[in-house]
Structure formats: C-alpha cells, structure tokens
Amino acid sequence: MESINEMGQTVQVRRGYQIQYANPITVRAGESLTVGRADDDSPGWRWCRAADGRQGWVPVELLSSEESDTTILKDYSARELQVVPGEESPSKTSDMAGC
C-alpha cells in the first residue's frame, strides 16, 4: 500500500493482489479450532481448521494454545481483499505490515 494516514483513512494500492482462498476461515471468539502446521515462511502463523470445515492461516497470538485442539481468543476472518494498482481502499487497521 502506498500510504497510511490515520486509522479509517484510505490507502492507494501500489501492487495488485488476486484472492488466494475463495472460502476463507472465519471464526468467533471461543470457537474450537484444530491446529495444524506452522508456516515456515511466516513465523507466528498456524494452518487451522474450523468446526465448519473451512481452513486457513491464523496468527498464533489469537489461539488459546498451539495444541492440536484449541479455541480462538478473538473474532477472526482470513478474508482477503482483491485489489488493482492505483485503486483506493479504506484502511481498517494501522498495522499493514506485509501489504
């Protein structure tokens, strides 16, 4: 992303992005998850499966533990945003690392 002013402001897309996961994992605080493998390229992420069968990467700080059966501490969605260069998008967070 080009720039981030203040939370809630818009940002301008510098690089396009195509959605990788059509049906991302989405869970509510307290729901059960099955924890799988760690991401070798991005430490701090685990592949998880929700009770509804959807799977995706979840940050470890949102997991109650890294054991195979755990719960999520906060609502979480791995929904991705498809964007094209030059497009403006609302910023929902001030932490845009990796974007």
Buried (B, 14 or more C-beta within 10 A) or exposed (E): BEEBEEEEEBBBBEEEEEEEEEEBBBBEEEBEBBBEEBEEEEEEBBBBBBEEEBBBBBEBEBBBEEEEEBBBEEEBEBEBEEBEEEEEEEBEEEEEEEB
